[in-house]
Amino acid sequence: MDHRSYERQGKSQVSQSIYNPKDAAKVLNFLQANNIMDMAGLDEKFKSMIGEQREQQSHRKQDMER
């Protein structure tokens, strides 16, 4: 067993995927595209994304009630 497979044991799928260069590139692209420089910026982005998602759900629910 090499050190990489040993390091991956017991870690979540999300943390494991960062070892994949394609996944790491996607994360980096997301951070750069959203000008995220720190955890506070990432937290703020997630909060806004969750807010947008809730708003869309609310609109869909209202449309279905009509």
C-alpha positions in Angstrom: 0.0 0.0 0.0 1.5 3.4 -1.0 1.3 6.4 1.2 -1.5 8.0 -0.9 -3.9 5.1 -0.5 -3.0 5.0 3.2 -3.7 8.7 3.6 -7.1 8.3 1.9 -8.3 5.5 4.2 -11.0 6.8 6.6 -11.5 10.1 4.8 -14.8 11.2 3.3 -15.4 11.1 -0.4 -15.2 14.9 -0.6 -11.8 15.0 1.0 -10.6 12.1 -1.1 -11.6 13.8 -4.4 -9.2 16.7 -3.8 -6.4 14.1 -4.5 -7.8 13.8 -8.0 -6.2 16.6 -10.2 -9.4 17.1 -12.2 -11.4 17.7 -9.0 -8.7 19.9 -7.6 -8.8 22.0 -10.8 -12.6 22.3 -10.6 -12.3 23.6 -7.0 -9.6 26.1 -7.9 -11.7 27.3 -10.9 -14.7 27.8 -8.7 -12.7 29.7 -6.1 -11.1 31.9 -8.7 -14.3 32.6 -10.7 -16.0 33.7 -7.5 -13.0 35.7 -6.2 -12.9 33.5 -3.0 -9.6 34.1 -1.1 -10.4 32.6 2.3 -12.9 30.6 4.3 -15.0 33.7 5.1 -15.4 34.3 1.4 -16.3 30.7 0.8 -18.9 30.8 3.6 -20.4 33.9 2.2 -20.7 32.3 -1.3 -22.4 29.2 0.1 -24.8 31.3 2.1 -25.8 33.3 -1.1 -26.1 30.0 -3.1 -28.4 28.5 -0.4 -30.5 31.7 -0.3 -30.9 31.6 -4.1 -31.9 27.9 -4.0 -34.5 28.5 -1.3 -35.9 31.4 -3.3 -36.2 29.2 -6.4 -37.9 26.5 -4.3 -40.4 29.1 -3.0 -41.2 30.3 -6.5 -41.7 26.7 -7.7 -44.0 26.0 -4.8 -46.0 29.2 -5.5 -46.3 28.2 -9.2 -47.6 24.7 -8.3 -50.2 26.2 -6.0 -51.7 28.3 -8.8 
